[in-house]
Structure formats: C-alpha cells, structure tokens
C-alpha cells in the first residue's frame, strides 16, 4: 500500500493517538501552555468527583492541588496532548504531584495530577 506524501505529513503533524489531561490550575494559563507545549490548548469543561482543590507551596509560590475527598469535586478543563507533551507536563508538575488515570463526570478517562 502506498502512502501519499500528504498522508505522511499529516501523521507527523497530527499524531493518531492523543492522551487526555484534566487540568484545574496553572496548566489552563495560555502563557504556560505556550511555554510547555509551543501552542495554546483547546479544551472541554469537565468535573472530577472525589477530590477537592487545595493549595501547595512550591519554591515560594502557591499552586492548586487535588486532594482526595469523597464528597469533593473540582471543575476544570480536559485537553488532548501527545505523549511527549504529557511527559513535559510531568516535568513541569514535579515530585509534589502524581499523574493518575481517573474517570471524570462526562465518563471520559483522563490523566489527572493529584497530591503525591
């Protein structure tokens, strides 16, 4: 089977598999998105149940963090990222967060950064 040059280019620009990432804090800020991913993300609103948004101090700055709480809920955005972009987000979030696969209110399975 022959693949046209257009198809080959499309695969390089638009990966076939994108991962979902639920965000509720600084990863929603366009300047941070541009710095990390070299693009502004377009997302979909969603809600995470079973967690509440708390705060954590890192290097003198205050950030939001998801803490487990059975009655809790966090409103946020779901973005589609490449595997490489997810890895960049892992470095950005650091050791205070862990990335877990969780199910959102919309029934979408998404990566979510929660307290480590």
C-alpha positions in Angstrom: 0.0 0.0 0.0 1.4 3.4 -1.0 1.1 6.4 1.4 0.9 9.7 -0.3 3.3 12.5 0.9 0.2 14.4 2.2 -0.7 11.4 4.4 2.8 11.1 5.7 2.9 14.8 6.6 -0.5 14.7 8.3 0.7 11.8 10.6 3.7 13.9 11.6 1.6 16.9 12.4 -1.4 15.2 13.9 -0.5 12.1 15.9 -3.0 9.3 15.7 -3.2 8.9 19.5 -3.7 11.8 21.8 -4.0 11.4 25.6 -6.5 13.3 27.7 -5.3 15.5 30.6 -7.7 17.1 33.1 -6.4 20.4 34.4 -7.7 22.6 37.2 -4.9 25.2 37.7 -1.8 26.7 36.1 -1.9 24.4 33.0 -5.0 26.3 31.9 -3.0 29.5 31.6 -2.2 30.2 27.9 1.3 31.6 28.6 2.3 28.4 30.4 0.8 26.3 27.7 2.8 28.1 25.1 6.0 27.7 27.1 5.5 24.0 27.7 3.7 22.8 24.5 4.5 25.6 22.0 0.8 26.0 21.4 -2.4 27.2 23.1 -4.6 24.2 24.0 -8.3 24.0 23.2 -10.2 22.1 25.9 -13.6 20.9 27.1 -15.0 21.7 30.5 -15.4 18.7 32.8 -15.6 17.8 36.5 -13.6 15.5 38.7 -15.5 13.9 41.6 -13.9 12.5 44.8 -11.3 15.3 45.1 -11.2 18.8 46.3 -8.9 21.6 45.2 -6.4 22.6 47.9 -3.1 24.5 47.7 0.5 23.7 48.0 3.6 26.0 48.3 6.4 25.2 45.9 9.5 27.5 45.9 7.6 30.3 47.5 4.6 30.1 45.0 1.1 28.8 45.8 -0.4 26.3 43.4 -3.6 24.3 43.3 -3.5 20.6 44.0 -6.2 17.9 44.0 -6.6 16.2 47.4 -8.8 13.1 47.9 -12.2 13.9 49.4 -15.2 11.6 48.9 -17.7 14.4 48.6 -15.4 16.7 46.7 -15.5 18.0 43.2 -13.1 20.0 41.0 -14.2 21.9 37.9 -11.6 22.0 35.2 -10.7 21.5 31.5 -9.8 18.4 29.5 -7.1 18.8 26.9 -5.7 16.4 24.3 -1.9 16.1 24.4 0.7 14.0 22.7 2.7 11.5 24.8 5.6 13.9 24.5 3.5 16.8 25.8 2.3 14.7 28.7 6.0 14.0 29.6 6.7 17.7 29.5 3.7 18.3 31.9 5.2 15.6 34.2 8.4 17.6 34.5 6.5 20.8 35.0 4.4 19.4 37.8 7.3 17.9 39.7 7.5 15.5 42.6 4.7 17.0 44.6 2.1 15.7 42.1 1.4 12.2 40.7 -0.4 11.6 37.5 -3.3 9.1 37.8 -5.8 7.8 35.3 -9.3 8.9 36.6 -12.8 8.9 35.2 -14.5 12.3 35.0 -18.2 13.2 35.3 -18.5 13.0 31.5 -17.3 9.4 31.7 -14.1 10.4 29.9 -10.9 8.7 31.2 -8.2 11.3 31.7 -4.8 11.7 33.3 -5.1 14.0 36.4 -2.3 15.4 38.6 -3.1 14.8 42.3 -1.2 15.2 45.5 1.7 12.7 45.6 
